[in-house]
Amino acid sequence: MPLLVVEGLRKVYPGGVEALRGVSFEVEAGEVVALVGPNGAGKTTTFRIIATILRPTSGCVLLEGVDVVREPGEARKRLVYVPEEVGGYKQLTGREMIELLVKLHLAARGAERREIEEAVEEAVKLTGLSEKVLGKKLREYSKGMKRRVQVAAALAVAPRLAILDEPTAGLDVIAANHLRRLIRRVAAERGSAVLFSSHNMLEVEYLADRVYLIHRGEIIASGHPRDIVEEAGARNLEEAFLKLIAGREGGGV
């Protein structure tokens, strides 16, 4: 059975706005999967439902057999979610923020103090930031630096599923490359599944084992990036993305 099974998700917001229209997909252990689409396509709504933040109107999400709607507490022990908007307590240092995030997650699993301390040190290494930088307050951090702290803390707790919404947003070329390699390594070495979104199609081609293209709340294409490109008769994933969207809109590229 796949690690994550999303089946027939529908979400209707007050006022009758239908954000999801029967979204279904799967993610295997150790797999890096991209959910991509235009703004407003339903990516963040899908992520929030899987992360137990939103309840679907109908449909089902199973994470290692755990129904995330009926057993949200059990589901949260198995996943981490890093939203697109970077937050954090500005009065904390980078290291203190890492300690807080790691403790919050591992305490829910009943982890011992030693395991928590080891995960904190692992997260510190994963950031690629110096101790001097990690000793500074978050109010002095750029958006990219905050992102590195949050993603590193999320991956260090060895979740079964990491949901990363625009993980390299705000990062420079070097930092983004570091983070991409980190995501691939964690998935390969630990068997964690990673579900992410990105508007950078080159990034998606590099990272994703499988891509699901969502448009107006529906999955309209799926497969390995190379297969999607070939089936669309495109030169790259970005061109394939545009062709598939245009086909749905009745226009051309």
Secondary structure, 3 states (H helix, E strand, C coil): CCCEEEEEEEEEECCCEEEEEEEEEEECCCCEEEEECCCCCCHHHHHHHHCCCCCCCEEEEEECCEECCCCHHHHHCCEEEECCCCCCCCCCEHHHHHHHHHHHHHHHHCCCHHHHHHHHHHHHHHHCCCHHHHCCEHHHCCHHHHHHHHHHHHHHCCCCEEEEECCCCCCCHHHHHHHHHHHHHHHHHHCCEEEEECCCHHHHHHHCCEEEEEECCEEEEEECHHHHHHHHCCCCHHHHHHHHHHHHHCCCC
